[in-house]
Amino acid sequence: MKIVGLNLDIIWKNKAENFKIIENELQNRDADLFLLPEMFSTGFCMDAAEVSDRNEESLEFLKKISKEKNAAFCGSAPVEQNESFYNRMYFVQPNGEITFYDKRHLFSFSGEDKVYTQGKKRVIIEYKGIRFLLQVCYDLRFPVFARNNDDYDAILYVANWPDKRVGTWEHLLKARAIENLSFVFGLNRIGTDGNNLFYQESSHCFFADGRALSDKNGNIVSAELDINELKDFRSHFQFLNDCDHFSMDL
């Protein structure tokens, strides 16, 4: 499976412009799955009442471009539902099927937990023979929530992870791949946001042994996921059989 991620310099609070940039950047690209950063339509913004989708604008855009490119699209957007706000990660398939995950670990350092509502469950989606665990940014710091119970093959992280802490981002992405015997694709944004935080290019895909898989070309980062290679690796190194068993209170 080919995955293409867009290192997007998100225009602050400007959905129409971000949609246009995404279409232009991806117009000559082919993939099975395209990844967009966390809050790709607005930037990581705490002005939820101002920027959140009330009419599913970001979702409608994903449905449109997914159908046009005959590929799945995945990214998060601020959403208002039932008088609450969510940082919602969508996985949209070209046949119109929609799966979403509401960010579980809200970034209290920025006040996200005061504005957005916490997600209540883990979400795994199977697409073209690969099972994906959906995760957003700060979720990366919490390994218990991402623990592989032999129920997924790859983790998708979409993020707005600033340059000041980018070393942590990169180390944890590799750690999650190794400890869960899984592919991990982490897509970060680039540029400077409306809070004057800078984001360097730091998107990566890792194999289950920590090996880097991603190729980079301009604002595009891509990787090929070979599920048979992963199965062979897991068959030889059966570390998941020795893991501790526990339940989570969600």
N, C-alpha and C positions, 0 to 999 in steps of 0.2 A: 504494500500500500504506500502510495506517495502522499506525504503531508507537506503542505506549503504554509508557512506562517508569514504574516506581514508585520515587519517592525514599523508600526505606524506612529508618525509624529502627530498625535491627536490634536485637532483644533479645538480649543477650549469652548465647551458649551455650544458647538455648532454642528448639529446633526447633519444637515444638508451638505455641508462642505466635506465632512468626514465620509459620508456615503459616496460622494463624487470622487474623492481621492482614492478610496478603496477600489472602486470600479476601474479607475484609470490605472492604478498600480497592478491590478490583477488581470487586466484585459487580455494579455497575451500569455497567461500562465495556465498550466493544466495541472490538476491534482485530483486525488480521490477525496481529500479533505483539506479545507482551508481554515487556518486559525487566525483570529483577530484578537487584539489585546483586551484586557479588562476595561469595561466601560468605553468601548471603542467609539461610541457615538458622541461622547461628551467629555471624556477625561474623568479621572477619579475625583469626583466632585461631591461635596457634602451639602450642596444646595439642592437637596432632593426634590423639594416642592417645585423648584424652577425647571429642573432638567429631566426628571423622570418621565418615561413614556406613559402616557395615559391612553393612547390609542395604538399601542404596539408598533410604534414607528420603526424601532430598531429590528423587531421581529419581522415585520413586513419587508424590510430591506433584505434581511437574510433569506427569507423565502424567495424573494424575487431573484437575487443573484445566484442562489443555489440552483434554482430551476434553469436559469440562463447558462450556467457553466456545467450543469449536470454533475454537481459535486456537493458534498456535505460542507456546511459552514458552521463554525463554532466560535463564540465569543460572548462576553458579558455586557450587559447594559443596565442602567438604573430603571426600575419599573415600579409603577404605582398600582397596587391592587388592594381592594377592600380597605382603603384609607391607610394602608401601610406601604412602605417603600422596601424594595428588595434589590440587592446586587445579584442579578439573575444571569446565569450562564446558559445560553441556548445551544443546542445541537440540532441543526436543521438539515434534513435529508432532501435530496432533489425530488423525491416523490411526495413531498409535503409533510412527511412525518416530523413531529417536533418533540424533543425531549428537553427538559430544563432542570437546572440545579440552582438552588438559592444558596449563596455563599454562607457557609456555616460559621467560620471564624472571622468575625468582624474586627477591623483594625482599630482597637480602642485608642492607640497612640494618636490617631487623627480624628477621633470622635465618631468613627463610622458606626459604632455600636449604639450611639445616641440618636442616630438618624435612620438607619436601615434595620430591618427585622431579620433576625437570625434564621437561617435555614434549618430544617428539622430532620433531614435525612441525607444519606449518601446516595449518589445516583451513578449507575453504571449503564452504558448503552452499547449494544453490539452493532457494529457496522462493518460490512464486508469481511466478516469472519474474525474481527478483532474486537475484544471487549475493552471499552474505554471507561476509566474512572474520571469523572469531571470534578475539577478543583479550581479554586480561584485564589491567586496571590497569597495572602496571609495563611491560608490553609496549609501551605508548604511547611510551616514551622511546627506542625502538629502531626507527628508520625503515626500516632495511634489511630487517628481518623482515616489515614491513608493505608492502614495495614492491609496487606493482600491476604485474603482468606481463600486464595485460589479461585477468585471470582472475577478477576480482570487480567488483561495482558499489557495494558498501557495506561499511563496517567497523563492527562492533559491539564497543564497549568496555564492560565492566562493571567497577566499581571500588569500592574503599574508599580514596579519595584525600583525605588530611586537609586541613583549612582552611589550615594553614601553607604548603602548597605548591599551593594551588588555582589560582593564576595560571598556573603551569606547565601544569597539567592543561588549562586552557581554551585557552591558546595552542597547545599541541601538538595538541589535537583539530582545531582549525581548520587547522593546518599539514598534518596528515595528509589532510584533505579536499582541500586545494588541490594538494598535490604528487602525489596519486594520482588526481586527477580523479574523485572518488568522494563518495558520501554518507558521513558519519561520524556515528554516534549514540553518544554517551558517556553512560552512566548511572552516577551516583555515589550512594552512600548519604548519609543525613543523620543528625544527632544526635551523641551521644557514646558511644564504645564502652567495652569493659571495660578498656582501657589508658588511659582518660581522654583520648583523642584526639577532637577535635571535627571534624565534617564539615558544611559549609554546603551549601545547595542549589546545585548547580553542574552539573546535567545539561544537555546541549545536543545539538542535531542541526544539522549544517552541510551545505550543498550544496558542489559541487565548486569553486565560485568563492569559498568562504569565507562565503557568505551564511547567516545563521541561519534555520533552518526551524522550530524548535520553538515550541510553545505550552505555557504553564504554567498549571495550575489546582490550587492546593493542593499536594498531594504527587504530582501527576500531571504528567508532561511527555510531550507527544505531537508527532508529526510525520507528514506525508504525503510519501511517496517516490514521485515520478513518474519511472518508468524511461525514458519517452519523452523527457522534458525532459533527463535525463542523456545519453541517446544523442545528442540534438541538440547538446548542449554539447560532447560529445567529438568529434562530427563536425566542428564548427567549429574547436575548439581541439585539434588533434591532437598535444598535447605528449608523450603516452606513446610516440609513434613515435620520439622523439628521445632516449629514456632509454638509460642504459648497461646493458649486459647482463652479468650475473655469476651465479655460483652460490654457495649458502650451505652451509657445513658444519654439519649438524644432528646 
